[in-house]
Amino acid sequence: MSRTPDTWILTAHCPSVLGTVDAVTRFLFEQRCYVTEHHSFDDRLSSRFFIRVEFRQPEGFDEAAFRAGVAERLAPFGMQVELTPPGYRAKVVLMVSKADHCLNDLLYRQRIGQLAMDVVAVVSNHPDLEPLARWHGIPYHHFPLDPADKPAQERKVLQVIEETGAELVVLARYMQVLSPELCRRLDGWAINIHHSLLPGFKGAKPYHQAYQKGVKLVGATAHYVNDHLDEGPIIAQGVEAVDHAHYPEDLIAKGRDIECLTLARAVGYHLDRRVFLNANRTVVLNA
């Protein structure tokens, strides 16, 4: 479900205690805020509570007073609260290599207003996709990778991220393994996409390997980056059935489509504040 442009988003999480839902919704009622969407989840294994509420503000709404009031009301529950105002657009840096399908899809969804983001830079280790970025009026930073001095290239990448004020980094088929140091810096606010094939085919031409094994499912996984680049908390996954009639090029084409859809879904969930980190897992409060 897409967020309507005139609503605020309140998200919060805390230990599981009695009265959490009432505390949030009663405060909104007292402030005469109209709730348009509400989701909550209590994880009985981790004893953590998560809530996301969209609401419309009343006439004469005082943002400063509201923020102070909700913080005071929810403090006894140990809630960590975040408020996102209507129309907010996050600054995003996209990282790419040579494949253009995910970059093109994300820029298209930004252009038509489906993703509430402003892509402030595209970073790549190759020059190939600069024309696509320039067509959208987005700065393109080409930082070739010297295998003998990878930290130097990553320092340039991090400089762009910091100077643009990016709140989210998306590895839109960036085909380089990030160092553990950069992964730690981006932990929880960088999203990666990769194919999901069973068994796991590593190395060159995974879809050709999959064809030789006669796979019956192809898919993609979008997840947050952590110390282990491809093992971070999963946000979204997509899968489609295939059969003996799918040649390697058919598997590749289907894989591209699934990667685009899965990555866009994960980015959308993040931008709409639907994703909560819960240890090594995510809670995605989606309609």
Residue pairs with C-beta under 8 A, 6 or more apart in sequence:
1 37
1 286
1 287
2 114
2 268
2 272
3 9
3 54
3 116
3 272
4 36
4 54
5 86
5 87
6 56
6 86
6 87
7 36
7 37
7 54
7 55
7 56
7 86
8 33
8 54
8 55
8 56
8 57
8 83
8 84
8 85
8 86
9 52
9 53
9 54
9 82
9 83
9 84
9 272
9 273
10 24
10 28
10 51
10 52
10 53
10 54
10 55
10 70
10 81
10 82
10 83
11 50
11 51
11 52
11 53
11 81
11 82
11 84
11 273
11 276
12 24
12 50
12 51
12 74
12 79
12 80
12 81
12 82
13 48
13 49
13 50
13 51
13 79
13 80
13 276
14 20
14 48
14 49
14 74
14 77
14 78
14 79
14 80
15 47
15 48
15 49
15 77
15 78
16 42
16 43
16 44
16 47
16 48
16 49
17 49
17 77
17 78
19 77
20 40
20 49
20 51
20 77
20 79
21 40
21 51
23 73
23 74
23 77
23 79
24 51
24 53
24 74
25 35
25 38
25 53
27 69
27 70
27 73
27 74
28 35
28 53
28 55
31 58
31 66
31 69
32 58
33 55
33 56
33 57
33 58
34 55
34 56
34 58
35 53
35 54
35 55
36 54
36 55
36 56
37 52
37 53
37 54
37 287
38 51
38 52
38 53
38 54
39 51
39 52
39 53
39 285
39 286
39 287
40 49
40 50
40 51
40 52
40 285
41 49
41 50
41 51
41 283
41 285
42 48
42 49
42 50
43 49
43 50
43 278
43 283
46 278
46 279
48 278
50 276
50 278
50 283
50 285
51 285
52 273
52 274
52 285
57 66
57 86
63 85
66 83
67 83
70 81
70 83
71 81
74 81
82 273
84 273
87 116
88 116
89 116
89 117
89 118
90 116
90 117
90 118
90 167
90 168
90 271
91 117
91 118
91 120
91 164
91 165
91 166
91 167
91 168
92 117
92 118
92 119
92 120
92 166
92 167
92 168
92 169
92 170
92 267
93 119
93 120
93 121
93 122
93 123
93 160
93 161
93 164
93 166
93 168
93 169
93 170
94 103
94 106
94 119
94 121
94 122
94 123
94 169
94 170
94 172
95 122
95 123
95 124
95 157
95 169
95 170
95 171
95 172
95 174
96 102
96 103
96 122
96 123
96 124
96 129
96 172
96 173
96 174
97 124
97 125
97 126
97 173
97 174
97 175
97 176
98 126
98 128
98 129
98 175
99 173
99 175
99 256
100 128
100 129
100 132
101 173
101 256
101 259
101 260
102 172
102 173
102 193
102 259
102 260
102 263
103 122
103 129
103 132
103 133
103 172
103 173
104 132
105 260
105 263
105 264
106 115
106 119
106 170
106 172
106 263
106 264
106 267
107 119
107 132
107 133
107 136
107 138
109 115
109 264
110 117
110 118
110 119
111 136
114 264
114 268
115 264
115 267
115 268
115 271
116 271
116 272
117 168
117 267
117 271
119 136
119 138
120 138
120 139
120 164
120 165
120 166
121 138
121 139
121 140
121 141
121 160
121 164
121 166
122 129
122 133
122 138
122 139
122 140
122 141
123 141
123 143
123 157
123 160
124 130
124 140
124 141
124 142
124 143
124 174
125 142
125 143
125 144
125 145
125 153
125 174
125 175
125 176
126 142
126 144
127 142
129 140
130 140
130 142
133 139
133 140
134 140
141 156
141 157
141 160
143 153
143 156
143 157
144 153
145 153
145 176
146 152
146 153
150 179
151 179
151 181
154 178
154 179
154 181
154 182
157 182
158 182
158 185
161 169
167 189
168 189
168 190
168 191
168 267
168 270
168 271
169 186
169 189
169 190
169 191
169 225
170 190
170 191
170 263
170 267
171 178
171 190
171 191
171 192
171 193
171 225
172 193
172 263
173 193
173 259
174 192
177 229
178 186
178 225
178 229
180 227
183 190
183 225
183 226
183 227
183 228
183 229
184 226
184 227
186 225
187 224
187 225
187 226
187 227
187 232
188 224
188 226
188 277
189 224
190 224
190 225
191 222
191 223
191 224
191 225
191 235
191 263
191 266
191 267
191 270
192 222
192 223
192 224
192 225
192 229
192 230
192 232
193 220
193 221
193 222
193 259
193 262
193 263
193 266
194 220
194 221
194 230
194 259
195 206
195 207
195 218
195 219
195 220
195 221
195 255
195 259
196 218
196 219
196 220
196 221
196 237
196 239
197 206
197 207
197 210
197 215
197 217
197 218
197 219
198 215
198 217
199 213
201 207
201 209
201 210
201 213
203 209
205 248
207 218
207 248
207 251
207 252
207 255
208 248
210 218
210 251
211 246
211 247
211 248
211 251
214 244
215 242
215 251
216 241
216 242
216 243
217 239
217 240
217 241
217 242
218 239
218 240
218 242
218 251
218 254
218 255
218 258
219 237
219 238
219 239
219 240
219 258
219 262
220 237
220 238
220 255
220 258
220 259
220 261
220 262
220 263
221 234
221 236
221 237
221 262
222 234
222 235
222 236
222 237
222 262
222 263
222 265
222 266
222 267
223 230
223 231
223 232
223 233
223 234
223 235
223 266
224 232
224 233
224 235
224 277
224 282
225 232
226 232
226 233
233 277
233 278
233 280
233 281
233 282
234 281
234 282
235 265
235 266
235 269
235 270
235 275
235 282
235 284
236 262
236 263
236 265
236 266
236 269
236 284
237 262
238 258
238 259
238 261
238 262
238 265
239 258
240 254
240 258
242 250
242 251
242 254
246 254
269 275
269 284
269 286
274 284
274 285
274 286
275 282
275 283
275 284
276 282
276 283
276 284
276 285
